[in-house]
């Protein structure tokens, strides 16, 4: 996880912008359930009356309410209303054609804190007033009616007769004992929840509005339209935030993928052969493609979901606490169940993700071997065997993938079960609270929505957890490449202006051992390859010929001793300047997709066409190039698959010659050439490449017979040095090689030229 987050370092500002957008999106998401609850509870159930304190109230009704208000409540009410002549003088409410002409009080408080204070001050007086208004004295006993009289006084029969057909409110207005009535109702008020009192007060406000000529239907529609438009606006903002986050996340993910591919490519390019031996080609391909793709996908999802989930979850928790704390335990149970589920699945699946990446490497390796070795497979009729090998590897990977996917597939139905179970439990618990007047239907709906948001936030984390283990493994594999230290590097103090001018190569008692090998591959190699001369290296298979020439361009670095060019250690040159002066032709000719021209100019992009033609002529490639319809513009397929092995070798040789290097190295590069072409090519080299140091590694005697000096290697050591005739006379190893390749008559002829056998 740490490595994944590390990759986001270059995109801090974009990530911060994503975070801001996600917070805005979460705030809008969290606001929507409240609007839904308001539409149900206030818009529909309460006809758009959203506060206990009415916007306008008749003078008589205000007097009735003040009858039950305490002094501190009266003070708040007095400073929050002003008396006006008629409701027609206000435009705060929709009115019917016929309205009351009575003087009304208009609410002046508009600050939220002041309105909350006013609601608190008016809630109890309005609720008590509504109770008194609903009590019909004709249906009550005398003792019950007398409870509203001032303490210590009795209602006379005349008073009771006068109040016949009236309500308790009428009696209390006559007696002025509203506070006494409120105190007598204190036990009943305690049994009522704040929500019940609020609903009772709002019902009173509805009746008051209707009496004043307010159009309640229009008030309800206005409220619903206002709330609906706000919800629509928030939904639009959510959509814009989602689009912006998706765009930025995809851009960041793609940018990180680009950076990683560039980083891996540059790192691999800087690898010496020693590092290339540590990472298989198939593994490097997987790391550069599949692994980086996994990282890119997960980082994109992580920015969109992993960052959003905690914001939504924490916000949902805070909203739930505001809505109803008595059902918080349901959320706790759901979160615990989800956490346990994720934990168990991760413990089971995580190890398999690591194994799966290795099996992807194995599949790529087998596939690459089969595709590149197809001619050999067909030649030996091994198709069935290779099909079986591929099938076993593919089946092995498939089984592992199926196991992980089946394991993770339990997560989503389990999460769905938890979500549905939580919904049922909330409805069951909330229904009892609604019955007791402690909760409204809209609030229950909002609570369910918030609970689902909290669980959804965990579901989002669950979804990222499906990808995260595999991406974590991929990040480790990519980081392994990026943090690998190249064994062949430029010295910090290497002179960038130092270039090779002559090309004389000197091996000074060189030893070389492969990494983790038990013994040296090359031991005490000591010779000099002079400028303008040809030095040949010959020996049996495995004697270290190719390894020796790979030390010159620093594909490997010597273990001990030194290699100098023009008297300067090759490690004191920059790799660029060193290799710029070397034309290297590998054992296996490698061509790149494009045309012949682009391949010949690979080492010298600025070379003229005449220069390329000259190089092709020296390499004996002109004949087959000009025979092609498009000549030098003829297409070369990937890997040079549309040319023969000999043609591929000649083009590789021409590519090195076109560069006009100071040092030409041919690593057994004439093996695919016929004798006639071999002779013509070596003759052309001698005539046209006179100023270069030529080093030829060869298996065939005829290729090196005319070399100025021949180095004979045997099991990593120099067995002899000299010309062909000198070695034939004095070197037993060379003699055996010559004897094995020449006919007896030809051998005797060469031996005679050498003056017979010397002392070995």
LOMAR-56443 format. One record per residue (C-alpha): residue number from 1; residue in one letter; x, y, z. Coordinates in steps of 0.5 Angstrom, whole numbers, m for minus. Each point is the difference from the previous one (the first is absolute). Layout:
N
R   pos   code       X       Y       Z
R   NUM      a       X       Y       Z
...
***
This chain:
760
R   pos   code       X       Y       Z
R     1      x       0       0       0
R     2      x       6       5       2
R     3      x       3      m1      m7
R     4      x      m7       1      m4
R     5      x       0       7       4
R     6      x       7       1      m1
R     7      x      m2       0      m8
R     8      x      m5       6       2
R     9      x       6       5       2
R    10      x       0       3      m7
R    11      x      m7       2       0
R    12      x      m1       3       7
R    13      x      m4       6      m3
R    14      x      m5      m4      m4
R    15      x      m1      m5       6
R    16      x      m1       6       4
R    17      x      m5       2      m5
R    18      x      m3      m6       0
R    19      x      m1       0       7
R    20      x      m4       6       0
R    21      x      m4      m2      m5
R    22      x      m2      m6       4
R    23      x      m1       4       6
R    24      x      m5       4      m4
R    25      x      m3      m6      m3
R    26      x      m1      m4       7
R    27      x      m3       7       3
R    28      x      m5       0      m6
R    29      x      m2      m8       1
R    30      x       0       1       7
R    31      x      m5       6       0
R    32      x      m5      m4      m5
R    33      x      m3      m5       5
R    34      x      m2       6       5
R    35      x      m3       4      m6
R    36      x      m4      m7      m2
R    37      x      m2       0       8
R    38      x      m2       7       0
R    39      x      m5      m1      m7
R    40      x      m3      m6       4
R    41      x      m1       3       7
R    42      x       0       8      m1
R    43      x      m3       0      m8
R    44      x      m5      m5       0
R    45      x      m2      m2       8
R    46      x       1       7       2
R    47      x      m3       4      m6
R    48      x       7       4      m1
R    49      x       0       3       7
R    50      x       7      m1       2
R    51      x       1       3       7
R    52      x      m4       1       6
R    53      x       0       7       0
R    54      x      m5       3      m5
R    55      x       2       5      m5
R    56      x      m6       4       1
R    57      x      m5      m1       6
R    58      x      m7       3       1
R    59      x       0       5       6
R    60      x      m5      m4       4
R    61      x       4      m6      m1
R    62      x       6       3       2
R    63      x      m3       2       7
R    64      x      m3      m7       1
R    65      x       7      m3      m1
R    66      x       3       6       5
R    67      x      m5      m3       5
R    68      x       4      m6       1
R    69      x       7       3      m1
R    70      x       5       1       6
R    71      x       3       7       0
R    72      x       7      m2      m3
R    73      x      m4      m3      m6
R    74      x      m4       6      m1
R    75      x       6       5       0
R    76      x       3      m5      m6
R    77      x      m7       0      m3
R    78      x      m1       8       0
R    79      x       7       2      m3
R    80      x      m2      m5      m5
R    81      x      m6       2      m3
R    82      x      m3       7      m2
R    83      x      m8       2      m1
R    84      x      m2       2      m7
R    85      x      m7       2      m2
R    86      x      m2      m6      m4
R    87      x       3      m7      m3
R    88      x      m1       4      m7
R    89      x       6       4       2
R    90      x       5      m6       0
R    91      x       2      m4      m6
R    92      x       4      m5       4
R    93      x      m6      m5      m1
R    94      x      m5      m2      m6
R    95      x      m7       3       1
R    96      x      m7      m2      m2
R    97      x      m4       5      m3
R    98      x      m4       1       6
R    99      x       4       1       6
R   100      x      m1       3       8
R   101      x       0       7       1
R   102      x       3      m1       7
R   103      x       6       3       2
R   104      x       6      m5       0
R   105      x       7      m1       3
R   106      x       5      m1      m5
R   107      x       7      m3       2
R   108      x       6       4      m1
R   109      x       5      m5       2
R   110      x       4      m3      m6
R   111      x       6      m2       3
R   112      x       1      m8       1
R   113      x       2       1       7
R   114      x      m5       5       2
R   115      x      m6      m5      m4
R   116      x       3      m6       4
R   117      x      m1       4       7
R   118      x      m7       3      m2
R   119      x      m2      m7      m2
R   120      x       2      m3       7
R   121      x      m3       6       3
R   122      x      m7      m1      m3
R   123      x       0      m8      m1
R   124      x      m3      m1       7
R   125      x      m5       6       1
R   126      x      m3      m2      m7
R   127      x       0      m7       2
R   128      x      m4       1       6
R   129      x      m4       5      m3
R   130      x      m2      m5      m5
R   131      x      m2      m5       5
R   132      x      m4       5       4
R   133      x      m4       2      m7
R   134      x      m2      m7      m1
R   135      x      m3      m1       7
R   136      x      m7       1       0
R   137      x      m3       2       6
R   138      x      m7      m3      m1
R   139      x       3      m7       0
R   140      x       4       1       6
R   141      x      m2      m1       7
R   142      x       0       6       5
R   143      x       6      m2       3
R   144      x       4      m1      m6
R   145      x      m2       7      m2
R   146      x       2       3       6
R   147      x       7      m2       0
R   148      x       1       6      m5
R   149      x      m2       5       5
R   150      x       5       4       4
R   151      x       2      m4       6
R   152      x      m4       1       6
R   153      x      m6       3      m3
R   154      x      m6      m4      m2
R   155      x      m4       0      m7
R   156      x      m7       3       2
R   157      x      m7      m3      m3
R   158      x      m1       6      m4
R   159      x       7       0      m3
R   160      x      m1      m7      m2
R   161      x      m6       1      m3
R   162      x       3       6      m4
R   163      x       5      m4      m3
R   164      x      m5      m6      m2
R   165      x       2      m1      m7
R   166      x       7       2       1
R   167      x       7      m3       0
R   168      x       5       0       5
R   169      x       4       6      m3
R   170      x      m6       4       0
R   171      x      m1      m1       8
R   172      x       8       1       1
R   173      x      m1       7      m4
R   174      x      m5       2       5
R   175      x       4      m2       6
R   176      x       6       2      m3
R   177      x       3      m7       3
R   178      x       4      m2      m6
R   179      x       7      m2       4
R   180      x      m4      m4       5
R   181      x      m3      m4      m5
R   182      x       7      m1      m3
R   183      x       3      m2       6
R   184      x      m6      m5       1
R   185      x       1      m3      m7
R   186      x       8      m1       2
R   187      x      m1      m7       1
R   188      x      m3      m1      m6
R   189      x       5       4      m4
R   190      x       6      m4       3
R   191      x      m3      m6      m3
R   192      x       0       3      m7
R   193      x       6       0      m4
R   194      x       3       7      m3
R   195      x      m2      m3      m7
R   196      x      m8      m1       2
R   197      x       0       7       3
R   198      x       3       3      m6
R   199      x      m5      m4      m4
R   200      x      m6       3       4
R   201      x       3       7       0
R   202      x       1      m1      m8
R   203      x      m7      m2       0
R   204      x      m3       6       4
R   205      x       4       4      m5
R   206      x      m3      m3      m6
R   207      x      m7       2       3
R   208      x       2       7       1
R   209      x       3       1      m7
R   210      x      m7      m3      m3
R   211      x      m4       5       5
R   212      x       4       5      m3
R   213      x      m1      m1      m7
R   214      x       6      m4      m2
R   215      x       0      m4      m6
R   216      x       3      m7       4
R   217      x       0      m4      m7
R   218      x       4       6      m3
R   219      x       5       0       6
R   220      x       1      m7      m1
R   221      x       1       0      m7
R   222      x       5       6       1
R   223      x       4      m4       5
R   224      x       0      m7      m4
R   225      x       2       4      m6
R   226      x       6       4       4
R   227      x       2      m6       3
R   228      x       0      m4      m6
R   229      x       4       5      m4
R   230      x       5       0       5
R   231      x       1      m7       0
R   232      x       0       0      m8
R   233      x       6       5       1
R   234      x       3      m4       5
R   235      x       0      m6      m5
R   236      x       2       4      m5
R   237      x       6       2       4
R   238      x       1      m7       2
R   239      x       1      m2      m8
R   240      x       5       6      m1
R   241      x       4      m2       6
R   242      x       0      m8      m3
R   243      x       2       2      m7
R   244      x       5       5       3
R   245      x       3      m6       5
R   246      x      m1      m5      m6
R   247      x       4       4      m5
R   248      x       6       2       5
R   249      x       0      m7       3
R   250      x       1      m3      m7
R   251      x       5       5      m2
R   252      x       4      m1       7
R   253      x       0      m7      m1
R   254      x       2       0      m8
R   255      x       5       5       2
R   256      x       3      m5       6
R   257      x       0      m6      m5
R   258      x       4       5      m5
R   259      x       5       2       5
R   260      x       1      m8       2
R   261      x       0      m2      m7
R   262      x       5       5      m1
R   263      x       4      m1       6
R   264      x       0      m8      m1
R   265      x       2       1      m7
R   266      x       6       5       2
R   267      x       2      m5       5
R   268      x       0      m6      m4
R   269      x       4       4      m5
R   270      x       5       2       5
R   271      x       1      m8       2
R   272      x       6      m3      m1
R   273      x       0      m8      m3
R   274      x       1      m2       8
R   275      x      m7       4       2
R   276      x      m3      m3      m7
R   277      x       2      m7       3
R   278      x      m4       1       6
R   279      x      m6       2      m3
R   280      x      m3      m4      m5
R   281      x      m3       3      m6
R   282      x      m7      m3       1
R   283      x       0       3       7
R   284      x       3       7      m3
R   285      x      m6       0      m5
R   286      x      m5      m2       5
R   287      x       2       6       5
R   288      x       0       5      m5
R   289      x      m7      m2      m3
R   290      x      m4      m4       5
R   291      x       3       2       6
R   292      x       0       8      m1
R   293      x      m7      m1      m3
R   294      x      m3      m3       6
R   295      x       4       6       4
R   296      x      m4       5      m5
R   297      x      m7      m3       1
R   298      x       1       0       8
R   299      x       2       7       1
R   300      x      m5       2      m5
R   301      x      m5      m4       4
R   302      x       3       2       7
R   303      x      m1       8      m2
R   304      x      m7      m1      m2
R   305      x      m2      m5       6
R   306      x       5      m1       5
R   307      x       1       8       2
R   308      x      m8       1      m1
R   309      x      m2      m6       4
R   310      x       3       2       7
R   311      x      m3       7      m1
R   312      x      m7      m2      m2
R   313      x       1      m5       6
R   314      x       2       5       5
R   315      x      m5       5      m2
R   316      x      m6      m5       0
R   317      x       2      m2       7
R   318      x      m1       7       2
R   319      x      m6       1      m4
R   320      x      m3      m6       4
R   321      x       2       3       7
R   322      x      m4       6      m2
R   323      x      m6      m4      m3
R   324      x      m1      m6       6
R   325      x       5      m2       5
R   326      x      m4      m6       3
R   327      x       1      m4      m7
R   328      x       8       1       0
R   329      x       1      m7       2
R   330      x      m3      m3      m6
R   331      x       5       4      m4
R   332      x       6      m3       5
R   333      x      m3      m7      m1
R   334      x       0       1      m8
R   335      x       7       3       0
R   336      x       3      m5       4
R   337      x      m3      m6      m4
R   338      x       3       4      m6
R   339      x       7       0       3
R   340      x       0      m7       2
R   341      x      m2      m2      m7
R   342      x       5       4      m4
R   343      x       6      m2       5
R   344      x      m2      m8      m1
R   345      x       0       1      m7
R   346      x       6       4       0
R   347      x       4      m5       4
R   348      x      m2      m6      m5
R   349      x       1       4      m7
R   350      x       6       4       2
R   351      x       5      m6      m1
R   352      x      m3      m2      m6
R   353      x       1       7      m4
R   354      x       7      m1       1
R   355      x       0      m7      m3
R   356      x      m4       2      m5
R   357      x       5       6      m3
R   358      x       6      m5       0
R   359      x      m5      m5      m4
R   360      x      m1       5      m5
R   361      x       7       1      m1
R   362      x       1      m7      m1
R   363      x      m6       0      m5
R   364      x       4       5      m4
R   365      x       6      m3       0
R   366      x      m3      m7      m2
R   367      x      m4       4      m6
R   368      x       7       4      m2
R   369      x       4      m6       0
R   370      x      m5      m4      m4
R   371      x      m1       6      m5
R   372      x       7       1      m1
R   373      x       2      m7      m1
R   374      x      m6      m2      m4
R   375      x       4      m2      m6
R   376      x       4      m5       4
R   377      x      m6      m2       4
R   378      x      m3      m2      m7
R   379      x       7      m3      m3
R   380      x       0      m5       6
R   381      x      m8      m1       0
R   382      x       0       2       7
R   383      x      m7       4      m1
R   384      x      m4      m5       5
R   385      x       5       1       5
R   386      x       0       7       0
R   387      x      m7       1       0
R   388      x       0      m4       6
R   389      x       5       4       3
R   390      x      m4       6      m1
R   391      x      m6      m3       2
R   392      x       3      m2       7
R   393      x       2       7       1
R   394      x      m6       3      m2
R   395      x      m4      m4       4
R   396      x       4       1       6
R   397      x      m1       7      m1
R   398      x      m7       0      m1
R   399      x      m1      m4       6
R   400      x       3       5       4
R   401      x      m4       5      m3
R   402      x      m7      m3       1
R   403      x       2      m2       7
R   404      x       1       8       2
R   405      x      m6       2      m4
R   406      x      m4      m5       3
R   407      x       2       2       7
R   408      x      m1       8      m2
R   409      x      m7      m2      m3
R   410      x      m2      m2       7
R   411      x       1       8       2
R   412      x      m6       3      m4
R   413      x      m6      m5       1
R   414      x       3       1       8
R   415      x       0       7       0
R   416      x      m7       0      m4
R   417      x      m3      m4       6
R   418      x       3       4       5
R   419      x      m3       6      m3
R   420      x      m7      m3      m1
R   421      x       0      m2       7
R   422      x       2       7       3
R   423      x      m6       3      m4
R   424      x      m5      m5       3
R   425      x       3       1       7
R   426      x       0       7      m1
R   427      x      m7       0      m2
R   428      x      m2      m5       5
R   429      x       3       5       6
R   430      x      m2       6      m3
R   431      x      m8      m2      m1
R   432      x       0      m1       8
R   433      x       3       7       0
R   434      x      m5       3      m5
R   435      x      m6      m3       4
R   436      x       3       4       6
R   437      x       0       6      m3
R   438      x       8       0       1
R   439      x       2       0      m8
R   440      x      m3       2      m6
R   441      x      m1      m4      m7
R   442      x       5       4      m3
R   443      x       5       0       5
R   444      x       0      m7       0
R   445      x       1       0      m8
R   446      x       6       5       1
R   447      x       3      m5       6
R   448      x      m1      m6      m5
R   449      x       3       4      m6
R   450      x       6       2       5
R   451      x       1      m7       2
R   452      x       0      m2      m7
R   453      x       5       5      m1
R   454      x       5      m2       6
R   455      x      m1      m7      m3
R   456      x       2       2      m7
R   457      x       6       3       2
R   458      x       2      m6       3
R   459      x      m2      m4      m6
R   460      x       4       5      m4
R   461      x       6      m2       4
R   462      x      m2      m7      m1
R   463      x       1       1      m8
R   464      x       6       3       1
R   465      x       3      m5       4
R   466      x      m2      m5      m5
R   467      x       5       3      m5
R   468      x       5       3       6
R   469      x       4      m7       1
R   470      x       1      m1      m7
R   471      x       2       7      m1
R   472      x       5       0       6
R   473      x       3      m6      m3
R   474      x       1       3      m6
R   475      x       3       7       3
R   476      x       5      m4       4
R   477      x       2      m4      m7
R   478      x       1       7      m4
R   479      x       3       3       6
R   480      x       5      m6       0
R   481      x       2       2      m7
R   482      x       0       8       1
R   483      x       5      m1       7
R   484      x       4      m5      m3
R   485      x       7       3       0
R   486      x       4      m1      m7
R   487      x       7      m3       1
R   488      x       2       4      m6
R   489      x       0       7       1
R   490      x       4       6      m2
R   491      x       5       3       5
R   492      x      m3       6       3
R   493      x       7       4      m2
R   494      x       0      m3      m7
R   495      x       2       5      m5
R   496      x      m6       1      m5
R   497      x       4       3      m5
R   498      x       5      m6       0
R   499      x      m1      m3      m7
R   500      x       4      m6      m3
R   501      x       5       2      m5
R   502      x       4      m6      m2
R   503      x      m3      m6       2
R   504      x       5      m4       2
R   505      x      m2      m5       5
R   506      x       4      m3       6
R   507      x      m2      m6       5
R   508      x       4       0       6
R   509      x       0      m6       4
R   510      x      m8       0       0
R   511      x      m4      m5       4
R   512      x      m7      m1       0
R   513      x      m5      m3       4
R   514      x      m8       0      m1
R   515      x      m4       2       6
R   516      x      m1      m6       5
R   517      x       5      m4      m4
R   518      x       5      m5       3
R   519      x       6       1      m4
R   520      x       2       5      m6
R   521      x      m2       0      m7
R   522      x       6       3      m2
R   523      x       7       0       3
R   524      x       6       4      m1
R   525      x      m2       3      m7
R   526      x       6       4      m3
R   527      x       0       3      m7
R   528      x       0       6      m4
R   529      x      m4       1      m6
R   530      x       3       6      m4
R   531      x      m3       5      m4
R   532      x      m1      m2      m8
R   533      x       2      m7       2
R   534      x      m5      m6       0
R   535      x       0      m4       7
R   536      x      m3      m7      m1
R   537      x      m3      m4       6
R   538      x      m1      m7       0
R   539      x      m1      m6       4
R   540      x      m5      m6       2
R   541      x      m7       1       2
R   542      x      m1       3       7
R   543      x       8       3       0
R   544      x      m3       7       1
R   545      x       1       3      m6
R   546      x      m6       4       0
R   547      x       0       2       7
R   548      x       7       3      m2
R   549      x      m2       4      m5
R   550      x      m6       2       4
R   551      x       4       3       5
R   552      x       3       5      m5
R   553      x      m7       4      m1
R   554      x      m1      m1       8
R   555      x      m6      m5      m1
R   556      x       4      m3       6
R   557      x       5       4       5
R   558      x       7      m4       1
R   559      x       0      m4       7
R   560      x       8       2       0
R   561      x       5       3      m5
R   562      x      m2       5      m5
R   563      x      m2       2      m7
R   564      x       3       6      m3
R   565      x      m1       4      m6
R   566      x       5       5      m3
R   567      x       3      m1       7
R   568      x      m6       2       4
R   569      x      m4      m5       4
R   570      x      m7      m2      m3
R   571      x      m3       2       7
R   572      x       2       7      m1
R   573      x      m4       1      m6
R   574      x      m7       2       0
R   575      x      m4      m6      m3
R   576      x      m3       4      m5
R   577      x       7       2      m3
R   578      x       3      m7       1
R   579      x      m5      m3      m4
R   580      x      m1       6      m5
R   581      x       7      m2      m2
R   582      x      m2      m8      m1
R   583      x      m3      m3      m5
R   584      x      m3      m7       3
R   585      x      m3      m6      m4
R   586      x      m3      m5       4
R   587      x       0      m8      m1
R   588      x      m7       1      m1
R   589      x      m2       5      m6
R   590      x      m5       5       3
R   591      x      m4       4      m4
R   592      x      m6       5       1
R   593      x      m7       1      m3
R   594      x       1       5      m5
R   595      x       4       0      m7
R   596      x       7      m2      m2
R   597      x       2       8       0
R   598      x      m3       1       7
R   599      x       4      m6       3
R   600      x       7       2      m4
R   601      x      m1       7       3
R   602      x      m2      m3       7
R   603      x       7       2       3
R   604      x       1       6      m4
R   605      x      m7       4      m1
R   606      x       4       5      m4
R   607      x       3      m4      m5
R   608      x       0       1      m8
R   609      x      m4      m5      m4
R   610      x       7       0      m4
R   611      x       3      m2       7
R   612      x      m5      m6       1
R   613      x       1      m2      m7
R   614      x       8      m1       1
R   615      x      m1      m4       7
R   616      x      m5      m4      m4
R   617      x       5      m1      m5
R   618      x       5      m2       5
R   619      x      m4      m5       3
R   620      x      m2      m3      m6
R   621      x      m7       2       1
R   622      x      m1       4      m7
R   623      x      m2      m6      m4
R   624      x      m6      m2       4
R   625      x      m2       7       2
R   626      x      m1       2      m8
R   627      x      m3      m6      m2
R   628      x      m6       2       5
R   629      x      m5       4      m4
R   630      x       0       6       5
R   631      x       8      m1       1
R   632      x       2       4       6
R   633      x      m7       2       2
R   634      x      m2      m8       1
R   635      x      m4      m1       6
R   636      x       3      m4       5
R   637      x      m4      m4       5
R   638      x       0      m1       7
R   639      x       6      m3       2
R   640      x       2       0      m7
R   641      x      m4      m7      m1
R   642      x      m1       2      m8
R   643      x       8      m1      m2
R   644      x       4      m6       1
R   645      x       5      m1       5
R   646      x       6       2      m4
R   647      x      m3       6      m3
R   648      x      m2       2       7
R   649      x       8      m1       2
R   650      x       2       4      m6
R   651      x      m5       6       2
R   652      x       3       0       7
R   653      x       7       0      m2
R   654      x      m2       6      m5
R   655      x      m4       4       6
R   656      x       7      m1       4
R   657      x       4       3      m6
R   658      x      m4       6      m2
R   659      x       1       2       7
R   660      x       7       1      m2
R   661      x       3      m2       7
R   662      x       7       0       3
R   663      x      m1      m7       2
R   664      x      m4      m5      m3
R   665      x      m2      m7       4
R   666      x      m2      m6      m4
R   667      x      m3      m5       5
R   668      x       0      m6      m4
R   669      x      m4       4      m6
R   670      x       2      m4      m6
R   671      x      m3      m7       2
R   672      x      m6       1      m5
R   673      x       4       2      m5
R   674      x       3      m5      m6
R   675      x       7       0      m1
R   676      x       0       4      m6
R   677      x      m4       6       3
R   678      x       5      m1       6
R   679      x       6       1      m4
R   680      x      m3       6      m4
R   681      x      m2       3       7
R   682      x       6       0       3
R   683      x       4       2      m6
R   684      x      m5       6       0
R   685      x       2       2       7
R   686      x       7       0      m1
R   687      x       0       4      m6
R   688      x      m6       5       3
R   689      x       1       0       8
R   690      x       7       1       0
R   691      x       0       5       6
R   692      x      m4      m4       5
R   693      x       2      m5       5
R   694      x      m3      m6      m2
R   695      x      m2      m6       5
R   696      x      m3      m6      m3
R   697      x      m2      m6       4
R   698      x      m1      m6      m4
R   699      x      m1      m8       0
R   700      x       3      m1      m8
R   701      x       7       0      m1
R   702      x      m1       3      m7
R   703      x      m3       6       3
R   704      x       6       2       4
R   705      x       6      m3      m3
R   706      x       2       7      m3
R   707      x      m1       4       6
R   708      x       6       4       3
R   709      x       0      m4       7
R   710      x      m4      m6       2
R   711      x      m2      m1       7
R   712      x      m1      m7       2
R   713      x      m5      m1       6
R   714      x       0      m7       4
R   715      x      m5       0       6
R   716      x       1       7       1
R   717      x       7       1       0
R   718      x       5       2      m6
R   719      x       3      m6      m3
R   720      x       4       4      m5
R   721      x       1       6      m4
R   722      x       2       1      m7
R   723      x      m1       0      m7
R   724      x      m3      m6      m4
R   725      x       6      m4      m2
R   726      x       4       2       7
R   727      x      m6      m3       4
R   728      x       0      m6      m4
R   729      x       7      m1       1
R   730      x       0       1       7
R   731      x      m7       0       3
R   732      x      m3      m7       1
R   733      x      m7       2       2
R   734      x       0       4      m7
R   735      x       3      m6      m3
R   736      x      m6      m4       2
R   737      x      m5       5      m3
R   738      x       4       1      m6
R   739      x       0      m8      m1
R   740      x      m7      m1       1
R   741      x      m2       5      m5
R   742      x       4      m1      m6
R   743      x       1      m6      m4
R   744      x       7      m4       1
R   745      x       3       3      m6
R   746      x      m2       7       1
R   747      x       3      m1       7
R   748      x       6      m3      m2
R   749      x       1       6      m5
R   750      x      m1       5       6
R   751      x       4      m4       4
R   752      x       6       0      m5
R   753      x      m1       8      m1
R   754      x       1       1       8
R   755      x       6      m4      m1
R   756      x      m2      m6       4
R   757      x      m2      m1       7
R   758      x       4       3       5
R   759      x       1      m1       8
R   760      x      m7       1       3
***
